[in-house]
Amino acid sequence: MKALPFFAAALAFTLSASAMAHDPSEKITVLQEQLLKNAPGKKAMMIEVDYKPGQSSIAHKHEGTAMAYVLDGEIISQVKGEQAITYKKGQFWYEPAGSEHLVSKNASSTKPAKLLVFMVLAPDEQVLIPLEN
């Protein structure tokens, strides 16, 4: 029975190592979040999204309205019902509330990309809701 704790520890180490080896999704940083005095019941959020080379977001939707601006690199974006578009540094797009964002990824497999997202939503609404396949 002394082997059981050893195997449990070995399994825990293996799972931890594989979790660290897996590249997590994009890095999301909330830069600012503020209730809007001139739009009662709404808040604004400024979010920075950093993609490593070749990295992508999961398919998702936003309960609020989103406006995105490419700060660096190139981003491929596709909203349900539309064609995928590659946006370059300095370009931007708009997503109405509830839009299903099927593709959001770094267009490059060698360079990082960065996106600035401005959102308006109710304080109790979720920023990102994963879509089921």
C-alpha positions in Angstrom: 0.0 0.0 0.0 3.0 2.4 0.3 3.1 2.4 -3.5 -0.4 4.1 -3.7 0.8 7.5 -2.4 3.8 7.3 -4.8 1.5 6.7 -7.8 -0.9 9.4 -6.7 2.0 11.9 -6.5 3.4 10.8 -9.8 -0.1 11.2 -11.4 -0.5 14.6 -9.9 3.0 15.7 -11.2 2.2 14.3 -14.7 -1.1 16.2 -14.9 0.5 19.4 -13.6 3.3 19.2 -16.1 0.9 18.5 -19.0 -1.2 21.5 -17.9 1.9 23.8 -17.9 3.0 22.4 -21.3 -0.4 23.2 -22.9 -0.5 26.7 -24.3 -3.5 28.5 -22.8 -5.8 30.6 -24.9 -5.1 34.3 -25.5 -4.2 36.6 -22.7 -7.0 39.0 -21.8 -6.4 42.1 -19.7 -9.2 44.4 -18.5 -7.6 47.9 -18.8 -10.6 49.8 -17.6 -14.2 49.2 -16.4 -16.6 52.0 -15.6 -20.3 52.5 -15.0 -21.6 55.1 -17.5 -23.4 58.0 -15.9 -25.0 59.2 -19.2 -26.2 55.6 -19.9 -27.9 54.3 -16.8 -27.7 50.6 -16.4 -24.7 50.2 -18.7 -20.9 50.0 -18.2 -18.0 50.4 -20.6 -15.0 48.1 -20.7 -11.6 48.5 -22.4 -10.0 45.1 -22.9 -6.6 44.2 -24.4 -6.3 40.7 -26.1 -2.8 39.4 -26.7 -2.4 36.4 -29.1 0.8 34.4 -29.4 1.8 33.3 -32.9 -1.0 31.0 -34.3 -3.1 31.4 -31.2 -6.9 31.7 -31.4 -10.0 32.3 -29.1 -12.7 29.8 -28.6 -16.0 30.4 -30.5 -18.0 32.8 -28.4 -20.5 35.6 -28.2 -20.7 38.8 -26.2 -23.9 40.0 -24.5 -22.7 43.6 -25.0 -21.7 45.6 -28.1 -18.1 45.3 -29.0 -15.7 47.5 -31.1 -12.3 46.0 -31.8 -9.1 47.7 -33.0 -5.9 45.9 -34.1 -3.0 47.4 -32.1 -0.3 45.0 -33.5 -0.1 42.2 -36.1 -3.1 40.8 -38.0 -6.3 39.2 -36.7 -8.7 37.0 -38.6 -12.3 37.5 -37.4 -15.5 35.9 -38.5 -19.0 36.7 -37.1 -21.8 34.2 -37.9 -23.3 34.8 -41.3 -20.3 36.7 -42.6 -17.1 35.8 -44.3 -13.8 35.7 -42.3 -11.8 38.9 -42.7 -8.2 39.6 -41.9 -7.7 42.9 -40.1 -4.3 44.6 -40.1 -2.7 47.0 -37.6 -4.8 50.1 -37.4 -8.0 48.5 -38.7 -11.2 48.0 -36.7 -14.7 46.4 -36.7 -18.0 46.4 -34.9 -19.9 43.5 -33.4 -23.6 44.1 -32.4 -24.6 42.7 -29.0 -25.3 39.0 -29.2 -23.2 38.4 -32.3 -21.7 34.9 -32.5 -17.9 35.3 -33.0 -16.9 32.1 -34.7 -13.3 32.9 -35.5 -10.9 35.3 -33.7 -7.2 34.4 -34.2 -3.8 35.6 -34.9 -3.2 35.4 -38.7 0.5 34.8 -38.2 2.2 31.6 -37.1 5.4 33.5 -36.3 4.5 37.0 -34.9 2.2 38.0 -31.9 -0.9 40.1 -32.4 -2.7 42.5 -30.1 -6.3 43.7 -30.1 -8.0 46.5 -28.1 -11.7 45.9 -27.5 -14.2 48.5 -26.2 -17.5 47.1 -25.0 -20.7 48.5 -23.7 -22.9 46.1 -21.6 -25.1 45.9 -18.5 -23.2 45.3 -15.3 -24.7 41.8 -14.9 -24.0 40.7 -18.5 -21.1 38.4 -19.3 -18.2 39.7 -21.4 -17.7 36.3 -23.1 -20.0 33.3 -23.4 -18.4 30.2 -25.0 -20.5 28.7 -27.9 -21.3 25.0 -27.9 -20.1 23.1 -30.9 
